[in-house]
Amino acid sequence: MEENENMENNDQPQAGGGNEQAPQSAPAPDRDQFVGKKTAAGICGILLGGLGIHKFILGLTTPAVIMLLVSISAGIFTCGLGVIPMSIIGLIEGIMYLTKSDDDFYQQYRVEKKGWF
């Protein structure tokens, strides 16, 4: 009688058992293209960081527009002194872009869409 029960159980697929392997995630096709923008974004962050150009390069348009508007409006109302904080943020972010590994860069700025620092 036990053999019949075991035989019936063997005919049914077992959940979570067997030699099933979890599907491996293949690298995204645009990974290499996005990581290729790392150097351009880093250099623009260092040189033109106050204008948010480096964020436009990475496709982070909302933070880029915020940086651009803050730089322009603060620059007008403070005779150019208001651009200094945005330039410092751009400098720091440019250095961070250039010092990150390709995997960390892709994960943070493409997958997680990290906008600031």
Secondary structure, 3 states (H helix, E strand, C coil): CHHHHHHHHHHCCCCCCCCCCCCCCCCCCCHHHHHCCHHHHHHHHHHHHHHCHHHHHCCCHHHHHHHHHHHHHHHHHCCCCCHHHHHHHHHHHHHHHHHCCHHHHHHHHHHCCCCCC
